[in-house]
């Protein structure tokens, strides 16, 4: 009698092993909501710590930039303040010179003795503020500080224009007053130039009061303008010596 044959299985050899392996590698579900929330919390805390560290580094960076910028601005302010003080030291003498020249041009006084020379009218500097204000660092200043610097350097610009106009008036005065024999038309133009110089002299002196009051506390120990040897001056008494 022939041996009974075992019924053929529908599955190929090895399929059971594969199925068993698949059962062994199925991912385990999250055990509980508490464990899931705990993992999320760890991730969130890590992100917050990273953001806090980044902001701390950025804060320290801008704090250093602000300190360096204020130091540079302080030097520029000190230079301008000392230049203005040197100009103010000439005020009385310059007005006396204008009075003398105006009287001569009007025919009420004799011609001044000796040549008429240009006074020392220093130019003011704003390049540091221009560079700082064109970047991002000034935007990180506290608002009150930013407004204070902007107002001060606006006054510096106004004062620089006044000094430039006053200098131009003196150029006309020197050119006309040093003519060997000025004619009536040249004397008329001299009177006009003296009048213009008075206007800009008054404007400069008025601006100086506000600038020195606002700018002096913001200055940093530094040099003022140098008196260059050989530069012509009206007289020794009219040379405003910059303070060291």
ABEGO torsion letter per residue (X at the ends): XBBBBBBBBABBBGAAAAAAAAAAABBBBBABAAAAAAAAAAAAAAAAAAAAAAAAAAAAAAAAAAAAAAAAAAAAAAAAAAAAAAAAAAAAAAAAAAAAAAAAAAGABBBBBEBBBBBBBBBBBAAAAAAAAABAAAAABBAAAAAAAAAAAAAAAAAAAAAAAAAAAAAAAAAAAABABBBAAAAAAAAAAAAAAAAAAAAAAAAAAAAAAAAAAABBBBBBBBBBBGBBBABAAABBBBBX
